[in-house]
């Protein structure tokens, strides 16, 4: 059987601050078995991996490292899921990014797109959530640095990866995206 390289990392991420014994009990395996999964010395059978994904409410593709989409059933569960959706939109269509604040109205260069959107696709997101506004502001700065060639793609991708990791851990205490709205 092929080794699933990201599974041990993802299991440790899902376990968070819980002991191996508590997490193992919650997903229905022994802590020795979980230890083997986390070390990568044992690969769980498909039915066990499916059970872990269901109990932890994550996509089995994400758990096994086939996708970076942690969501299950298309519903965002973490702030990281929301940011992944924004990144996916930005990869699919041109997305104008800026953080909106009362003292920072829509910039003039964006207004022409909003007012005169003819045959281009326009997504106008107004983030009233403080976390998303801060996130979009930080992403805007990083994208500008990348677009101006101040930082290369590797640095940009490291920033995205680190940010997603931080956002995903925001719900380790049981919070969901709705708790942040």
Helices and strands as residue ranges (DSSP letters): H 7-15, H 20-27, H 31-39, H 46-56, H 60-63, H 79-92, H 108-115, H 130-147, H 153-168, G 169-171, G 177-180
